[in-house]
């Protein structure tokens, strides 16, 4: 056998091995997403096995974009290796993973109207001691209501000095850790703001306010769900989702129901994930999903190799009632691992 023949045989073996590995990856991707879609954990359950499977499903769905990019590389490799079947199958998976995101890049929504309600939310990171960049964005966007998560008492004086004249109505629940919140509003509160204390294991304060806009009553909740950093936190987050969905249902069916309700903040999970399905079941839409341009990604870790990866969207503005989103946006850096989000809403 000649040296050329040996080399050719070696390349064919290498290509075959690569193709096998790629097929294994394809099967793993399809199986993982099929499981994530089918998985239906009960928010009231807290078993470690169930929480582990729930976390797995969340990771699979949260990083669909990253998986799609990796699959695109596999597709190109399959084309280079002339593996037509593999290239065709992976190409379909790439289309499924990245197609909706590519479609969302098309212009959507009607744009900001002069009479629209503007709500902005920002997780500012509790170790961030510089409010300057958020203040600059607030002055530029001019939201009617500003929601802040991971709010520190040290921010209070600077915010009131910088925007207090425009935002005369506020309620603050600062914390030295990651659980603080605050709401600043141009519009007067039409009822006493509620700082919801721990409900069961819903340990963080969730601030709820009510304002009037265009003759309509709108209730707005500043949300910060537990980060799923360990299995107990995953279970706690799922209970919080169930509690928040129940709150929406209760308020919208109450005798004094508002015309609309908005939930804004850091949900620590994508809107379309199985993880937040109870919120969708409660009739909540999400502004970016409805009218946003592009992925609207907001978060990535501040350190480690993931700090170089594309962001994921876990900060959202959800709404229900006689209201629709007309535009949705992601802001710039504030010194946090999150980017702020803001959206415009039209009351109907």
C-alpha positions, 0 to 999 in steps of 0.5 A: 500500500502506498503512502498516499493510500495510507494517508487517504484511509487515515483521513476517511477514518478520521472523518468517520469518527468525527461524523459519529461524534457529531451524530451523538451530539445531534441525538443529545441536542434533540433529546435534551430539548424534547425533555425540556419541552415535556418536563412538567415539574410542580412548583410546590414540589422540592425534591432534589431529583426533580429540582436537578431535572428542572435545572437541566431543562432550564439550562438547555432552553436558556442556552438555545442560541449558543447551542445553535451557533455550535450546531452551525459549526457542526453543519459547516464541518459536515459539508466540508466532510461531504456528509450530506445526511448529517449536514441536512439534519444539522441544518434543520436543527440550526434553523429550528434553534436560530431561525426564530431569533433571526426572524425576531431581528426584523423590525417589530412594534409600532414604536414609542407613541407620545402617550405611551406608558414607559417602564424601565427595569434594571438589575444594578448588581449589589456590589456596584457603587456607581449609579452614574451610568444608570442615571444617564440612561434614565435621563435619556429614556425618560421612563414613567416608572423605573424599577431597580433590583439589587438596590443598595441604600448607598444609591438613594442619595445620588438618585434623589439628587439626580432625578428626584425632581422628575421622579417625585414618587418613590418607594425603596426597600434596600438590602446589603445583599442582592435582595433590595428593590426600589421604584421611582415614578413620575406618576403619582401612586393611586394607592399605598405601595405594597412591599410584599414580604416573604411569602413562604420561602419567597424571601425577597421583597417584591414592590407593587405599586399602582398608577393611573395612565390615560385614565386607566389603572395599572399595577406594576410589580418589581420582580426579582426571582431567586437565581437558580445557583443550587438545587434548593434555589431552583425549587425556591424559584419555581415556588416563586413563579407559582406564587407570582402567577397566582398573584396575577390571577388574583389581582386581575379577577378581583372586584377592584382589578386594575385595567392592566398589570405589568411585571418587570425585573430579573426573572432569572430565566427566559420567558419562553422556558418551561421554567416560567410557564405558569406566568404564560399560563396566567396570560402574561405576554412579554414585551421583547417577545411581542415587539422587540428587535433581535434577541434582547439579551441582557445577562452573562457572568461578569467573570470566567469563560462565560463572560466572553459568550453571548448574553441570554435574556432573563430580564423582562417586562411582562404584561396582561390586561387592556394593554399592549407593548408597542416597543421593547429595548435593551439599554447599555452598561451600568456596571452590572452583569445585567443590562437594563430593559425598557418598553413602551405600552399602550393602554386600550 
